[in-house]
Amino acid sequence: MADTFSLQRVLETFRSSLSEKKEVYIKYYIAGWQELVAFMNSLGNVFSFISKDVVSKIQILENFLSGENRSHYVTIQSMVKYELENDLVDLTKRGSHPESGCRTLLRLHRALRWLELFLERLRTSTEDSKTSVMCSEAYNESLAQHHPWLIRKAVGVAFCALPGRDTFFDVMNAGDHTQVVALLGESLPLIAEVYQITEDLYAKNNLLELP
Ligand code: 1PZ
């Protein structure tokens, strides 16, 4: 993975994560997250407490992907089936499986909704729109509902350190503003589709509130 972020690569990894049968390949899903971590890192150290958490969750999933049960961790669908059938998920309170694939991926899944909401705001923003406002509105509509007070406060502080809209567009490495906006328009339906497939799968299996 290259160090510099490119929005194009995020788009490609999320596109590769969808199988013909509309299942989601975990390998590409976490590759997408790795790209996003590179993006966060390029914005500065204030975000390192956030990217560290994402990195540790990616690591948990990577361990499953390369572990002895890896054949069950090819898609989110196969992971859910395998972990549920084998009682590998703490369903109501944390117990003997505090780091199941299902609960770990759920944290990234919720964050993907934040990303979708934020990028949609960025796509339709105007020159005087503030990234901190776009970020926190998207956060309040999504992830914040799952975070305790202390984390919400810390996140609020981090948002104040966000660079402006122009920097965001530049860091995306996708050409001028018009090109970035076009690429966002192309990426968002894909991100939304991956999100919705996962959301439906988790809802069907009653997994949306995993501890
Ligand atoms: C580019 C600006 C980045 C803004 C990011 C906005 C989201 C803030 C999320 C703050 C996470 C704070 C640190 C850790 C929290 C964890 O407690 C939770 C729950 O995990 P658990 O404790 O249950 O194991 N972790 C999460 O909710 C995952 C958060 C992922 C945030 C990903 C941000 C995506 C950034 C993409 C960059 C464009």
py3Dmol code that shows the C-alpha trace and the ligand (Angstrom):
import py3Dmol

protein = """\
ATOM      1  CA  MET A   1       0.000   0.000   0.000  1.00  0.00           C
ATOM      2  CA  ALA A   2       1.371   3.387  -0.928  1.00  0.00           C
ATOM      3  CA  ASP A   3       1.719   6.017   1.758  1.00  0.00           C
ATOM      4  CA  THR A   4      -0.061   8.752  -0.082  1.00  0.00           C
ATOM      5  CA  PHE A   5      -3.777   8.530  -0.043  1.00  0.00           C
ATOM      6  CA  SER A   6      -5.799   8.432  -3.205  1.00  0.00           C
ATOM      7  CA  LEU A   7      -9.570   8.591  -3.327  1.00  0.00           C
ATOM      8  CA  GLN A   8      -9.427   6.570  -6.514  1.00  0.00           C
ATOM      9  CA  ARG A   9      -7.871   3.629  -4.654  1.00  0.00           C
ATOM     10  CA  VAL A  10     -10.535   3.742  -1.945  1.00  0.00           C
ATOM     11  CA  LEU A  11     -13.129   3.573  -4.689  1.00  0.00           C
ATOM     12  CA  GLU A  12     -11.372   0.613  -6.291  1.00  0.00           C
ATOM     13  CA  THR A  13     -11.025  -1.360  -3.057  1.00  0.00           C
ATOM     14  CA  PHE A  14     -14.668  -0.901  -2.114  1.00  0.00           C
ATOM     15  CA  ARG A  15     -15.644  -1.857  -5.649  1.00  0.00           C
ATOM     16  CA  SER A  16     -13.558  -5.054  -5.384  1.00  0.00           C
ATOM     17  CA  SER A  17     -15.194  -5.861  -2.064  1.00  0.00           C
ATOM     18  CA  LEU A  18     -18.532  -6.692  -3.705  1.00  0.00           C
ATOM     19  CA  SER A  19     -18.868 -10.180  -5.159  1.00  0.00           C
ATOM     20  CA  GLU A  20     -21.188 -11.060  -8.025  1.00  0.00           C
ATOM     21  CA  LYS A  21     -23.644 -12.433  -5.502  1.00  0.00           C
ATOM     22  CA  LYS A  22     -23.419  -9.132  -3.613  1.00  0.00           C
ATOM     23  CA  GLU A  23     -21.457 -10.586  -0.765  1.00  0.00           C
ATOM     24  CA  VAL A  24     -18.716  -8.473   0.814  1.00  0.00           C
ATOM     25  CA  TYR A  25     -15.106  -9.680   0.766  1.00  0.00           C
ATOM     26  CA  ILE A  26     -13.498  -8.903   4.121  1.00  0.00           C
ATOM     27  CA  LYS A  27     -10.061  -8.667   2.523  1.00  0.00           C
ATOM     28  CA  TYR A  28     -11.019  -5.698   0.361  1.00  0.00           C
ATOM     29  CA  TYR A  29     -13.255  -4.168   3.015  1.00  0.00           C
ATOM     30  CA  ILE A  30     -10.286  -3.856   5.343  1.00  0.00           C
ATOM     31  CA  ALA A  31      -8.041  -2.757   2.487  1.00  0.00           C
ATOM     32  CA  GLY A  32     -10.464   0.141   2.039  1.00  0.00           C
ATOM     33  CA  TRP A  33     -10.068   0.963   5.715  1.00  0.00           C
ATOM     34  CA  GLN A  34      -6.304   0.835   5.429  1.00  0.00           C
ATOM     35  CA  GLU A  35      -6.505   3.521   2.769  1.00  0.00           C
ATOM     36  CA  LEU A  36      -8.695   5.631   5.013  1.00  0.00           C
ATOM     37  CA  VAL A  37      -6.202   5.282   7.842  1.00  0.00           C
ATOM     38  CA  ALA A  38      -3.497   6.604   5.500  1.00  0.00           C
ATOM     39  CA  PHE A  39      -5.778   9.530   4.798  1.00  0.00           C
ATOM     40  CA  MET A  40      -6.332  10.269   8.486  1.00  0.00           C
ATOM     41  CA  ASN A  41      -2.627  10.044   9.166  1.00  0.00           C
ATOM     42  CA  SER A  42      -1.930  12.609   6.499  1.00  0.00           C
ATOM     43  CA  LEU A  43      -4.213  15.050   8.331  1.00  0.00           C
ATOM     44  CA  GLY A  44      -2.059  15.115  11.445  1.00  0.00           C
ATOM     45  CA  ASN A  45      -1.427  13.619  14.860  1.00  0.00           C
ATOM     46  CA  VAL A  46      -4.652  14.785  16.481  1.00  0.00           C
ATOM     47  CA  PHE A  47      -6.334  11.925  14.711  1.00  0.00           C
ATOM     48  CA  SER A  48      -3.945   9.237  15.853  1.00  0.00           C
ATOM     49  CA  PHE A  49      -6.218   8.051  18.688  1.00  0.00           C
ATOM     50  CA  ILE A  50      -8.866   7.449  16.074  1.00  0.00           C
ATOM     51  CA  SER A  51      -6.604   5.763  13.546  1.00  0.00           C
ATOM     52  CA  LYS A  52      -5.044   3.571  16.259  1.00  0.00           C
ATOM     53  CA  ASP A  53      -8.461   2.163  17.072  1.00  0.00           C
ATOM     54  CA  VAL A  54      -9.155   1.482  13.408  1.00  0.00           C
ATOM     55  CA  VAL A  55      -5.732  -0.135  12.967  1.00  0.00           C
ATOM     56  CA  SER A  56      -6.296  -2.452  15.922  1.00  0.00           C
ATOM     57  CA  LYS A  57      -9.657  -3.505  14.531  1.00  0.00           C
ATOM     58  CA  ILE A  58      -8.157  -4.121  11.098  1.00  0.00           C
ATOM     59  CA  GLN A  59      -5.515  -6.241  12.838  1.00  0.00           C
ATOM     60  CA  ILE A  60      -8.102  -8.384  14.630  1.00  0.00           C
ATOM     61  CA  LEU A  61      -9.815  -9.092  11.317  1.00  0.00           C
ATOM     62  CA  GLU A  62      -6.515  -9.751   9.544  1.00  0.00           C
ATOM     63  CA  ASN A  63      -5.672 -12.358  12.175  1.00  0.00           C
ATOM     64  CA  PHE A  64      -8.906 -14.171  11.351  1.00  0.00           C
ATOM     65  CA  LEU A  65      -8.142 -13.879   7.633  1.00  0.00           C
ATOM     66  CA  SER A  66      -4.786 -15.572   8.032  1.00  0.00           C
ATOM     67  CA  GLY A  67      -5.707 -17.903  10.899  1.00  0.00           C
ATOM     68  CA  GLU A  68      -6.628 -21.565  10.811  1.00  0.00           C
ATOM     69  CA  ASN A  69     -10.321 -20.802  10.258  1.00  0.00           C
ATOM     70  CA  ARG A  70      -9.631 -18.408   7.403  1.00  0.00           C
ATOM     71  CA  SER A  71     -11.882 -20.271   4.980  1.00  0.00           C
ATOM     72  CA  HIS A  72     -14.838 -18.982   7.037  1.00  0.00           C
ATOM     73  CA  TYR A  73     -13.648 -15.391   6.906  1.00  0.00           C
ATOM     74  CA  VAL A  74     -13.769 -14.798   3.174  1.00  0.00           C
ATOM     75  CA  THR A  75     -16.940 -12.712   3.178  1.00  0.00           C
ATOM     76  CA  ILE A  76     -18.864 -10.889   5.899  1.00  0.00           C
ATOM     77  CA  GLN A  77     -21.709 -13.310   5.133  1.00  0.00           C
ATOM     78  CA  SER A  78     -19.592 -16.418   5.732  1.00  0.00           C
ATOM     79  CA  MET A  79     -18.069 -14.898   8.885  1.00  0.00           C
ATOM     80  CA  VAL A  80     -21.490 -14.154  10.408  1.00  0.00           C
ATOM     81  CA  LYS A  81     -22.742 -17.651   9.621  1.00  0.00           C
ATOM     82  CA  TYR A  82     -19.638 -19.351  10.988  1.00  0.00           C
ATOM     83  CA  GLU A  83     -19.322 -17.316  14.188  1.00  0.00           C
ATOM     84  CA  LEU A  84     -23.024 -17.597  15.019  1.00  0.00           C
ATOM     85  CA  GLU A  85     -23.236 -21.319  14.313  1.00  0.00           C
ATOM     86  CA  ASN A  86     -20.232 -21.944  16.518  1.00  0.00           C
ATOM     87  CA  ASP A  87     -21.207 -19.625  19.392  1.00  0.00           C
ATOM     88  CA  LEU A  88     -18.208 -17.399  18.848  1.00  0.00           C
ATOM     89  CA  VAL A  89     -20.030 -14.114  19.444  1.00  0.00           C
ATOM     90  CA  ASP A  90     -20.884 -12.382  22.745  1.00  0.00           C
ATOM     91  CA  LEU A  91     -24.467 -11.416  21.956  1.00  0.00           C
ATOM     92  CA  THR A  92     -25.666  -9.418  24.959  1.00  0.00           C
ATOM     93  CA  LYS A  93     -22.708  -8.692  27.177  1.00  0.00           C
ATOM     94  CA  ARG A  94     -18.984  -9.037  26.891  1.00  0.00           C
ATOM     95  CA  GLY A  95     -17.842 -12.496  27.876  1.00  0.00           C
ATOM     96  CA  SER A  96     -15.561 -15.109  26.419  1.00  0.00           C
ATOM     97  CA  HIS A  97     -15.514 -13.643  22.891  1.00  0.00           C
ATOM     98  CA  PRO A  98     -14.792  -9.929  23.354  1.00  0.00           C
ATOM     99  CA  GLU A  99     -13.043  -9.693  19.985  1.00  0.00           C
ATOM    100  CA  SER A 100     -15.281 -11.626  17.641  1.00  0.00           C
ATOM    101  CA  GLY A 101     -15.119 -10.821  13.962  1.00  0.00           C
ATOM    102  CA  CYS A 102     -18.787  -9.802  14.064  1.00  0.00           C
ATOM    103  CA  ARG A 103     -18.442  -7.192  16.824  1.00  0.00           C
ATOM    104  CA  THR A 104     -15.155  -5.888  15.448  1.00  0.00           C
ATOM    105  CA  LEU A 105     -16.517  -5.415  11.964  1.00  0.00           C
ATOM    106  CA  LEU A 106     -19.652  -3.788  13.393  1.00  0.00           C
ATOM    107  CA  ARG A 107     -17.477  -0.917  14.722  1.00  0.00           C
ATOM    108  CA  LEU A 108     -16.035  -0.319  11.263  1.00  0.00           C
ATOM    109  CA  HIS A 109     -19.472  -0.697   9.750  1.00  0.00           C
ATOM    110  CA  ARG A 110     -20.861   2.094  11.936  1.00  0.00           C
ATOM    111  CA  ALA A 111     -17.898   4.250  10.992  1.00  0.00           C
ATOM    112  CA  LEU A 112     -18.581   3.585   7.308  1.00  0.00           C
ATOM    113  CA  ARG A 113     -21.945   5.272   7.766  1.00  0.00           C
ATOM    114  CA  TRP A 114     -20.166   8.292   9.197  1.00  0.00           C
ATOM    115  CA  LEU A 115     -17.905   8.300   6.143  1.00  0.00           C
ATOM    116  CA  GLU A 116     -20.844   8.102   3.769  1.00  0.00           C
ATOM    117  CA  LEU A 117     -22.631  10.992   5.472  1.00  0.00           C
ATOM    118  CA  PHE A 118     -19.494  13.097   5.636  1.00  0.00           C
ATOM    119  CA  LEU A 119     -18.427  12.529   2.031  1.00  0.00           C
ATOM    120  CA  GLU A 120     -21.921  13.330   0.822  1.00  0.00           C
ATOM    121  CA  ARG A 121     -21.720  16.642   2.662  1.00  0.00           C
ATOM    122  CA  LEU A 122     -18.281  17.298   1.242  1.00  0.00           C
ATOM    123  CA  ARG A 123     -19.490  16.502  -2.273  1.00  0.00           C
ATOM    124  CA  THR A 124     -22.339  18.992  -2.078  1.00  0.00           C
ATOM    125  CA  SER A 125     -20.454  21.605  -0.041  1.00  0.00           C
ATOM    126  CA  THR A 126     -19.695  25.126  -1.123  1.00  0.00           C
ATOM    127  CA  GLU A 127     -16.569  27.229  -0.693  1.00  0.00           C
ATOM    128  CA  ASP A 128     -17.596  28.580   2.667  1.00  0.00           C
ATOM    129  CA  SER A 129     -18.658  25.211   4.139  1.00  0.00           C
ATOM    130  CA  LYS A 130     -16.698  24.169   7.209  1.00  0.00           C
ATOM    131  CA  THR A 131     -15.232  20.675   7.399  1.00  0.00           C
ATOM    132  CA  SER A 132     -15.573  20.642  11.188  1.00  0.00           C
ATOM    133  CA  VAL A 133     -19.318  21.250  10.845  1.00  0.00           C
ATOM    134  CA  MET A 134     -19.723  18.624   8.129  1.00  0.00           C
ATOM    135  CA  CYS A 135     -17.757  16.108  10.202  1.00  0.00           C
ATOM    136  CA  SER A 136     -19.622  16.687  13.416  1.00  0.00           C
ATOM    137  CA  GLU A 137     -23.065  16.694  11.792  1.00  0.00           C
ATOM    138  CA  ALA A 138     -22.242  13.359  10.159  1.00  0.00           C
ATOM    139  CA  TYR A 139     -20.858  12.107  13.476  1.00  0.00           C
ATOM    140  CA  ASN A 140     -23.924  13.112  15.472  1.00  0.00           C
ATOM    141  CA  GLU A 141     -26.157  11.317  12.993  1.00  0.00           C
ATOM    142  CA  SER A 142     -24.175   8.101  13.161  1.00  0.00           C
ATOM    143  CA  LEU A 143     -21.276   7.037  15.374  1.00  0.00           C
ATOM    144  CA  ALA A 144     -21.988   9.418  18.249  1.00  0.00           C
ATOM    145  CA  GLN A 145     -25.049   7.375  19.152  1.00  0.00           C
ATOM    146  CA  HIS A 146     -22.723   4.478  19.975  1.00  0.00           C
ATOM    147  CA  HIS A 147     -20.037   6.432  21.836  1.00  0.00           C
ATOM    148  CA  PRO A 148     -19.928   7.393  25.511  1.00  0.00           C
ATOM    149  CA  TRP A 149     -19.620  11.011  26.583  1.00  0.00           C
ATOM    150  CA  LEU A 150     -15.852  11.013  26.992  1.00  0.00           C
ATOM    151  CA  ILE A 151     -15.189   9.816  23.470  1.00  0.00           C
ATOM    152  CA  ARG A 152     -17.746  12.240  22.040  1.00  0.00           C
ATOM    153  CA  LYS A 153     -15.859  15.067  23.783  1.00  0.00           C
ATOM    154  CA  ALA A 154     -12.471  13.917  22.484  1.00  0.00           C
ATOM    155  CA  VAL A 155     -13.866  13.584  18.994  1.00  0.00           C
ATOM    156  CA  GLY A 156     -15.282  17.099  19.246  1.00  0.00           C
ATOM    157  CA  VAL A 157     -11.827  18.437  20.079  1.00  0.00           C
ATOM    158  CA  ALA A 158     -10.281  16.545  17.161  1.00  0.00           C
ATOM    159  CA  PHE A 159     -12.847  17.997  14.761  1.00  0.00           C
ATOM    160  CA  CYS A 160     -11.707  21.502  15.669  1.00  0.00           C
ATOM    161  CA  ALA A 161      -8.249  20.594  14.379  1.00  0.00           C
ATOM    162  CA  LEU A 162      -9.500  19.542  10.974  1.00  0.00           C
ATOM    163  CA  PRO A 163      -7.984  21.317   7.997  1.00  0.00           C
ATOM    164  CA  GLY A 164     -10.253  23.296   5.725  1.00  0.00           C
ATOM    165  CA  ARG A 165     -12.156  22.141   2.697  1.00  0.00           C
ATOM    166  CA  ASP A 166      -9.422  23.033   0.190  1.00  0.00           C
ATOM    167  CA  THR A 167      -6.869  20.894   2.017  1.00  0.00           C
ATOM    168  CA  PHE A 168      -9.321  18.011   2.112  1.00  0.00           C
ATOM    169  CA  PHE A 169      -9.784  18.167  -1.636  1.00  0.00           C
ATOM    170  CA  ASP A 170      -6.013  18.340  -2.171  1.00  0.00           C
ATOM    171  CA  VAL A 171      -5.232  15.417   0.138  1.00  0.00           C
ATOM    172  CA  MET A 172      -7.660  13.250  -1.807  1.00  0.00           C
ATOM    173  CA  ASN A 173      -5.210  13.332  -4.704  1.00  0.00           C
ATOM    174  CA  ALA A 174      -7.874  13.160  -7.337  1.00  0.00           C
ATOM    175  CA  GLY A 175      -7.290  16.295  -9.367  1.00  0.00           C
ATOM    176  CA  ASP A 176      -9.051  19.630  -9.152  1.00  0.00           C
ATOM    177  CA  HIS A 177     -12.223  20.244  -7.143  1.00  0.00           C
ATOM    178  CA  THR A 178     -14.530  19.339 -10.008  1.00  0.00           C
ATOM    179  CA  GLN A 179     -12.779  16.021 -10.497  1.00  0.00           C
ATOM    180  CA  VAL A 180     -12.887  15.235  -6.781  1.00  0.00           C
ATOM    181  CA  VAL A 181     -16.599  16.010  -6.683  1.00  0.00           C
ATOM    182  CA  ALA A 182     -17.164  13.710  -9.687  1.00  0.00           C
ATOM    183  CA  LEU A 183     -15.176  10.913  -8.107  1.00  0.00           C
ATOM    184  CA  LEU A 184     -17.084  11.339  -4.847  1.00  0.00           C
ATOM    185  CA  GLY A 185     -20.295  11.025  -6.837  1.00  0.00           C
ATOM    186  CA  GLU A 186     -18.982   7.742  -8.208  1.00  0.00           C
ATOM    187  CA  SER A 187     -17.701   6.421  -4.852  1.00  0.00           C
ATOM    188  CA  LEU A 188     -20.671   7.210  -2.675  1.00  0.00           C
ATOM    189  CA  PRO A 189     -23.208   4.790  -4.210  1.00  0.00           C
ATOM    190  CA  LEU A 190     -20.628   2.007  -3.824  1.00  0.00           C
ATOM    191  CA  ILE A 191     -19.895   2.823  -0.198  1.00  0.00           C
ATOM    192  CA  ALA A 192     -23.633   3.100   0.426  1.00  0.00           C
ATOM    193  CA  GLU A 193     -24.231  -0.286  -1.186  1.00  0.00           C
ATOM    194  CA  VAL A 194     -21.554  -2.039   0.880  1.00  0.00           C
ATOM    195  CA  TYR A 195     -22.965  -0.349   3.975  1.00  0.00           C
ATOM    196  CA  GLN A 196     -26.546  -1.377   3.202  1.00  0.00           C
ATOM    197  CA  ILE A 197     -25.701  -5.004   2.458  1.00  0.00           C
ATOM    198  CA  THR A 198     -23.857  -5.271   5.785  1.00  0.00           C
ATOM    199  CA  GLU A 199     -26.612  -3.416   7.638  1.00  0.00           C
ATOM    200  CA  ASP A 200     -29.304  -5.771   6.281  1.00  0.00           C
ATOM    201  CA  LEU A 201     -27.228  -8.837   7.119  1.00  0.00           C
ATOM    202  CA  TYR A 202     -26.590  -7.652  10.686  1.00  0.00           C
ATOM    203  CA  ALA A 203     -30.226  -6.621  11.142  1.00  0.00           C
ATOM    204  CA  LYS A 204     -31.487  -9.982   9.913  1.00  0.00           C
ATOM    205  CA  ASN A 205     -29.262 -11.733  12.434  1.00  0.00           C
ATOM    206  CA  ASN A 206     -29.946  -9.330  15.289  1.00  0.00           C
ATOM    207  CA  LEU A 207     -26.346  -8.237  15.511  1.00  0.00           C
ATOM    208  CA  LEU A 208     -26.655  -4.459  15.377  1.00  0.00           C
ATOM    209  CA  GLU A 209     -26.140  -3.936  19.115  1.00  0.00           C
ATOM    210  CA  LEU A 210     -23.268  -6.354  19.769  1.00  0.00           C
ATOM    211  CA  PRO A 211     -21.360  -5.351  22.926  1.00  0.00           C
TER     212      PRO A 211
END
"""
ligand_1 = """\
38
1PZ
C -10.888 12.802 8.898
C -11.450 13.052 10.195
C -11.670 11.894 11.000
C -12.939 11.971 11.752
C -13.369 10.691 12.309
C -14.755 10.717 12.859
C -15.124 9.553 13.665
C -14.614 9.598 15.040
C -14.514 8.270 15.697
C -13.847 8.306 16.991
C -13.298 7.037 17.496
C -12.644 7.227 18.815
C -11.723 6.217 19.299
C -12.219 4.856 19.671
C -13.400 4.490 19.907
C -13.832 3.087 20.223
O -14.214 3.018 21.557
C -14.985 2.725 19.325
C -15.732 1.481 19.752
O -14.897 0.377 19.756
P -14.852 -0.552 21.060
O -14.370 0.299 22.195
O -16.250 -1.043 21.263
O -13.886 -1.655 20.710
N -14.490 2.584 17.982
C -15.191 2.981 16.923
O -16.319 3.431 17.030
C -14.540 2.891 15.565
C -14.277 4.291 15.092
C -13.691 4.378 13.759
C -13.549 5.783 13.264
C -13.186 5.825 11.858
C -13.068 7.142 11.270
C -12.936 7.094 9.826
C -12.129 8.125 9.257
C -12.027 8.113 7.818
C -11.190 9.206 7.301
C -11.698 9.879 6.145
"""
view = py3Dmol.view(width=600, height=400)
view.addModel(protein, "pdb")
view.setStyle({"model": 0}, {"cartoon": {"style": "trace"}})
view.addModel(ligand_1, "xyz")
view.setStyle({"model": 1}, {"stick": {}})
view.zoomTo()
view.show()
